[in-house]
Amino acid sequence: MVRLPDLAEVAGQESARRALELAAAGGHSLLLIGPAGCGKTLLARCLPGLLPPLTQGQAAALGAIYAAAGDIDAPGAGDQPPFRDPPPELTPSGLVGSRRGEPRPGEVSLAHLGVLCLDDLPHFPKATLAALPKVLDDGSVRLRGTGGYRTYPCSFLWVATMRPCPCGRDRRLGGCRCTPGQRRRFQRRVPQALRDRVDMVAEVGSVGEEDLSRRASEPSRVVAQRVAEARERQWERGVSFPEAADAARPSGWLNGDLTASQVGRACTLDGPGTQLLEAARERLQLFVRRRFQVVKLARTIADLAGAEDVRAPFLAEALQYRVLDAGN
C-alpha cells in the first residue's frame, strides 16, 4: 500500500488545508492552483487520510474492480481509500476504461471510494479531459467488449492541480512575466465543461520562512474526525428524502452530490444569506450551476460548524472559492 503524507507534514497553507477539509467533508471537487514548488501535490496526496476508512464490503468491492483491471498496484487488505494519480499521458481509454476484448476498468473506477488526482491538469490531452465530465455526472461507466457490456462504479473525490500561467513562477514574488492573455489561454486549455464541474478553487502560495518556523499543523486524524461528523449529519439529513430508498451512490448523501430539488430541501438559507447570494449572483454573474455549487459548499461549511441553517458567513466563505477563470 502506498504511503501517503499526513497534514501535519504540511507547513503553512492554512487556506488550502481548509479547502481540503471542505472537499473531504462534502465530496466537493477541488482545484489547487499555485506556482511551481508550492506544495500543491503534497496537499492533494493528503486527501485520502481525511476520508472515512473503507468498510469490509467496500474493500471487497474495490478489490474486485482491481482484479478486473489486472492492476498490479491493487490496494491491500487495509481500509485506506485509494489514491490514483495517473500521468499526464493518460488516454481517454486509460481514464474511463478499455473496450478492447474483455472490458477493463480505467482510472476513474480504480479511484472508486477514494481520490482521483490529475496533477498539472492543463497538460493532460484534451480528449482525456473531455471524457471526465460525463463520468463525474454519472458516477459509473458502461463499457462494451467482446463479452458484452460491463458497468463499473466510479464514485470518487476529484482533485486537480495546476500552475496559474505557462511559466509557473510566483507573480507576487516578481518572477512571473506572463501577460493576462497568456494566463487566460493557459487556463483555458482545460475544457469549459470540466471547468464548470470544479466546485472549489483554492490558491496555494509559496511557503515562507515564517511558515517553516511555526508549530506543527493539525494531523490528518484530527481533521478526519470533523469530516466524519459532518458526513454523519449529511447522512442523517439524506435518509429522510423520499428517494433515499433508491440511493445507489456509496458515498451516501454528500452535499456535493445533491440534486437541484434536494438543495431546496437540505440547504435552508437565512434572510441575510439569501440577500448575500442574490447580491453575489448579480456581482459575480453566477449561472445556475455555480449558484448550486456555492450553496452546497456553504451547506458543508454549516455542517462542519454544526449549524442547522446556511447563514450568511457560511455563504461568504463559500464564495471565496471562485471559478477558475474569475480573476486568476
C-alpha positions as MATLAB code, in Angstrom:
seq = 'MVRLPDLAEVAGQESARRALELAAAGGHSLLLIGPAGCGKTLLARCLPGLLPPLTQGQAAALGAIYAAAGDIDAPGAGDQPPFRDPPPELTPSGLVGSRRGEPRPGEVSLAHLGVLCLDDLPHFPKATLAALPKVLDDGSVRLRGTGGYRTYPCSFLWVATMRPCPCGRDRRLGGCRCTPGQRRRFQRRVPQALRDRVDMVAEVGSVGEEDLSRRASEPSRVVAQRVAEARERQWERGVSFPEAADAARPSGWLNGDLTASQVGRACTLDGPGTQLLEAARERLQLFVRRRFQVVKLARTIADLAGAEDVRAPFLAEALQYRVLDAGN';
ca = [
       0.000    0.000    0.000;
       1.339    3.425   -0.964;
       2.294    5.585    1.979;
       0.559    8.954    1.734;
       1.537   12.116    3.649;
      -0.146   13.449    6.769;
      -1.411   17.020    7.020;
       0.992   17.512    9.918;
       3.776   17.406    7.317;
       2.394   20.471    5.510;
       3.926   23.793    6.528;
       1.559   26.758    6.463;
      -1.083   26.757    3.710;
      -3.974   27.269    6.136;
      -6.384   28.322    3.389;
      -5.588   25.302    1.236;
      -5.837   22.991    4.255;
      -9.309   24.370    4.939;
     -10.245   23.686    1.307;
      -9.117   20.057    1.676;
     -11.306   19.655    4.769;
     -14.332   21.080    2.966;
     -13.743   18.895   -0.089;
     -13.482   15.752    2.045;
     -16.462   16.638    4.228;
     -18.907   17.350    1.410;
     -17.490   15.467   -1.579;
     -16.699   18.673   -3.483;
     -14.264   18.658   -6.402;
     -11.214   20.822   -5.789;
      -8.635   22.594   -7.930;
      -5.407   23.669   -6.233;
      -3.770   26.444   -8.222;
      -0.393   27.994   -7.485;
       3.221   28.432   -8.618;
       5.586   25.535   -9.148;
       7.009   24.001   -5.985;
       4.466   25.487   -3.544;
       3.162   22.115   -2.318;
       0.004   21.550   -4.380;
       0.747   17.864   -4.995;
       1.666   17.271   -1.351;
      -1.658   18.752   -0.274;
      -3.623   16.657   -2.766;
      -1.944   13.490   -1.542;
      -3.207   14.227    1.984;
      -6.851   13.894    0.940;
      -7.301   10.106    1.402;
      -6.247   10.489    5.034;
      -9.233   12.769    5.635;
     -11.807   10.320    4.248;
     -13.626    7.659    6.270;
     -11.887    4.258    6.183;
     -13.324    1.640    3.863;
     -15.698   -0.929    5.292;
     -15.009   -4.613    4.664;
     -17.706   -4.661    1.988;
     -16.279   -1.609    0.254;
     -12.759   -3.022    0.344;
     -14.008   -6.278   -1.199;
     -15.886   -4.427   -3.963;
     -12.839   -2.317   -4.697;
     -10.640   -5.419   -4.808;
     -12.940   -6.914   -7.449;
     -12.517   -3.794   -9.606;
      -8.734   -4.010   -9.358;
      -8.844   -7.706  -10.200;
     -10.891   -6.958  -13.331;
      -8.327   -4.336  -14.334;
      -5.408   -6.690  -13.725;
      -3.768   -3.885  -11.773;
      -0.578   -4.926  -10.031;
      -0.885   -1.962   -7.641;
      -4.157   -3.198   -6.181;
      -4.820   -1.934   -2.641;
      -4.039   -4.311    0.161;
      -6.353   -5.632    2.815;
      -6.299   -2.330    4.717;
      -9.056    0.248    4.930;
      -7.248    3.169    3.251;
      -9.278    4.723    0.409;
      -7.437    4.527   -2.919;
      -5.434    7.404   -4.328;
      -4.896    7.422   -8.089;
      -2.609    9.966   -9.756;
      -2.203    8.919  -13.410;
       0.458   10.574  -15.579;
      -0.407   13.430  -17.980;
      -0.049   10.993  -20.906;
      -3.287    9.321  -19.799;
      -5.527    8.397  -22.747;
      -9.347    8.521  -22.710;
      -9.484    4.718  -22.514;
      -6.977    4.776  -19.674;
      -9.234    7.194  -17.841;
     -12.638    5.643  -18.484;
     -11.740    2.027  -19.283;
     -10.687   -0.183  -22.175;
     -13.268   -1.516  -24.617;
     -10.930   -3.896  -26.420;
     -11.573   -7.560  -25.740;
     -12.772   -8.006  -22.174;
     -13.798   -4.580  -20.787;
     -11.300   -3.322  -18.210;
     -11.981   -0.538  -15.731;
      -9.944    2.640  -16.028;
      -8.552    5.138  -13.550;
     -11.969    6.543  -12.627;
     -13.099    3.112  -11.384;
      -9.770    2.347   -9.721;
     -10.305    5.585   -7.756;
     -13.765    4.419   -6.631;
     -14.435    5.338   -2.969;
     -11.194    7.298   -2.892;
      -9.417   10.140   -4.685;
      -8.590   10.749   -8.340;
      -5.842   13.353   -8.671;
      -4.971   14.940  -12.019;
      -1.685   16.663  -11.303;
      -0.746   19.503  -13.682;
      -4.212   19.492  -15.233;
      -3.660   21.560  -18.426;
      -1.026   19.089  -19.643;
      -3.468   16.194  -19.957;
      -4.748   15.548  -23.508;
      -7.911   17.488  -24.287;
      -9.664   14.281  -25.357;
      -8.952   12.769  -21.939;
     -10.226   15.819  -20.067;
     -13.301   15.945  -22.318;
     -14.246   12.418  -21.201;
     -14.270   13.302  -17.499;
     -17.415   15.483  -17.122;
     -19.824   12.668  -18.026;
     -18.117   10.348  -15.558;
     -18.417   12.956  -12.811;
     -22.112   13.358  -13.570;
     -22.957    9.643  -13.864;
     -20.921    8.057  -11.083;
     -20.400    4.917  -13.200;
     -19.090    3.821  -16.605;
     -20.573    1.273  -19.010;
     -18.056   -0.466  -21.232;
     -18.776   -2.739  -24.168;
     -16.357   -5.512  -25.097;
     -16.446   -8.859  -26.843;
     -18.214  -10.369  -23.844;
     -20.946   -7.724  -23.775;
     -21.446   -4.747  -21.503;
     -19.885   -4.243  -18.093;
     -20.747   -1.449  -15.680;
     -18.182   -0.264  -13.163;
     -18.814    2.248  -10.359;
     -16.698    5.355  -10.104;
     -17.767    7.473   -7.154;
     -14.633    9.346   -6.154;
     -13.380   12.679   -4.872;
     -11.782   14.568   -7.738;
      -8.840   16.894   -7.076;
      -6.587   18.589   -9.605;
      -3.583   20.876   -9.524;
      -2.229   23.418  -11.960;
       0.020   26.403  -12.302;
      -1.743   29.731  -12.974;
       0.339   30.526  -16.066;
       2.786   28.981  -18.560;
       5.945   29.888  -16.630;
       4.662   28.714  -13.252;
       6.563   31.352  -11.286;
       5.089   33.232   -8.334;
       3.687   36.539   -9.568;
       3.687   38.002   -6.051;
       7.434   37.451   -5.778;
       8.087   39.226   -9.081;
       9.203   36.154  -11.005;
       6.297   35.936  -13.466;
       6.234   37.969  -16.680;
       3.241   36.269  -18.305;
       0.620   38.619  -19.748;
      -3.062   38.379  -18.751;
      -3.794   36.959  -22.199;
      -1.152   34.249  -21.790;
      -2.597   33.324  -18.400;
      -6.132   33.098  -19.779;
      -5.068   30.984  -22.751;
      -3.137   28.641  -20.494;
      -6.056   28.178  -18.091;
      -8.457   27.607  -20.967;
      -6.532   24.546  -22.028;
      -8.897   22.949  -19.523;
     -12.237   22.403  -21.363;
     -15.113   24.611  -20.283;
     -17.292   21.620  -19.420;
     -14.671   20.441  -16.938;
     -14.101   23.919  -15.509;
     -17.840   24.101  -14.863;
     -17.567   20.991  -12.675;
     -14.873   22.388  -10.408;
     -16.695   23.103   -7.148;
     -13.820   24.859   -5.423;
     -10.653   26.696   -6.469;
      -8.048   27.229   -3.750;
      -4.959   29.324   -4.315;
      -1.756   27.862   -2.907;
       1.055   30.334   -2.295;
       4.773   29.902   -1.863;
       5.859   28.860    1.625;
       7.851   31.485    3.524;
      10.368   31.161    6.356;
       7.714   32.120    8.903;
       5.594   29.144    7.806;
       8.504   26.749    8.248;
       9.187   28.009   11.773;
       5.596   27.685   13.042;
       4.393   24.845   15.222;
       3.248   21.639   13.581;
      -0.133   21.744   11.859;
      -3.152   19.642   12.816;
      -2.631   15.984   11.895;
      -4.948   14.297    9.411;
      -6.682   12.208   12.097;
      -7.981   15.347   13.862;
      -9.362   16.815   10.643;
     -10.744   13.404    9.640;
     -12.814   13.307   12.833;
     -14.501   16.588   11.935;
     -15.054   15.294    8.406;
     -16.699   12.138    9.753;
     -19.028   14.150   11.998;
     -20.039   16.435    9.119;
     -20.695   13.418    6.880;
     -22.861   11.851    9.564;
     -25.020   14.992    9.638;
     -25.401   14.785    5.862;
     -26.386   11.131    6.020;
     -28.982   11.736    8.732;
     -30.492   14.501    6.614;
     -30.321   12.498    3.392;
     -32.111    9.382    4.607;
     -35.217   11.487    5.188;
     -35.518   12.235    1.471;
     -38.348   10.300   -0.261;
     -35.918    8.918   -2.845;
     -33.451    7.690   -0.210;
     -34.506    4.065   -0.740;
     -33.254    4.297   -4.324;
     -29.843    5.667   -3.375;
     -27.146    3.945   -5.404;
     -24.058    6.040   -4.755;
     -21.996    4.519   -1.941;
     -20.743    7.902   -0.750;
     -24.187    8.478    0.735;
     -25.974   11.803    0.618;
     -22.943   14.051    0.443;
     -23.654   17.708   -0.182;
     -21.594   17.661   -3.354;
     -23.978   15.057   -4.831;
     -27.246   16.843   -4.024;
     -29.632   17.370   -6.928;
     -31.384   20.672   -7.566;
     -34.540   19.538   -5.766;
     -32.532   18.209   -2.823;
     -30.681   21.504   -2.489;
     -34.017   23.225   -1.897;
     -34.795   20.815    0.952;
     -31.345   20.482    2.512;
     -29.945   23.994    2.195;
     -32.245   26.398    4.007;
     -30.848   29.920    3.790;
     -31.497   32.520    6.448;
     -32.566   36.039    5.434;
     -29.094   37.629    5.263;
     -27.803   34.537    3.453;
     -30.488   34.876    0.782;
     -29.624   38.549    0.317;
     -25.909   37.793    0.060;
     -26.471   35.083   -2.553;
     -28.635   37.400   -4.647;
     -26.019   40.166   -4.470;
     -23.284   37.701   -5.437;
     -25.376   36.406   -8.338;
     -25.526   39.881   -9.838;
     -21.974   40.939   -8.976;
     -20.208   37.725   -9.986;
     -22.681   36.741  -12.718;
     -23.183   33.314  -11.164;
     -25.012   30.985  -13.521;
     -27.349   28.330  -12.136;
     -24.783   25.520  -11.765;
     -22.352   27.827   -9.977;
     -25.044   29.049   -7.575;
     -25.893   25.473   -6.664;
     -22.193   24.723   -6.138;
     -21.832   27.721   -3.828;
     -24.937   26.821   -1.800;
     -23.919   23.157   -1.473;
     -20.448   24.182   -0.337;
     -21.974   26.602    2.185;
     -24.121   23.696    3.446;
     -20.916   21.732    4.094;
     -19.413   24.677    5.961;
     -22.575   24.801    8.083;
     -22.368   21.038    8.740;
     -18.782   21.382    9.935;
     -19.961   24.149   12.251;
     -22.904   22.059   13.474;
     -25.380   24.687   12.242;
     -28.917   23.949   11.040;
     -29.342   26.825    8.572;
     -26.982   28.101    5.891;
     -26.114   31.519    7.244;
     -24.502   34.487    5.519;
     -20.978   33.883    6.945;
     -21.040   30.344    5.531;
     -22.021   31.649    2.092;
     -19.343   34.334    2.298;
     -16.681   31.694    2.862;
     -18.053   29.503    0.061;
     -17.896   32.430   -2.369;
     -14.162   32.740   -1.758;
     -13.616   29.541   -3.721;
     -14.280   31.182   -7.068;
     -14.357   29.689  -10.531;
     -11.143   29.036  -12.434;
     -11.455   31.924  -14.850;
     -12.650   34.524  -12.329;
      -9.507   36.541  -11.899;
      -6.650   34.061  -11.579;
];
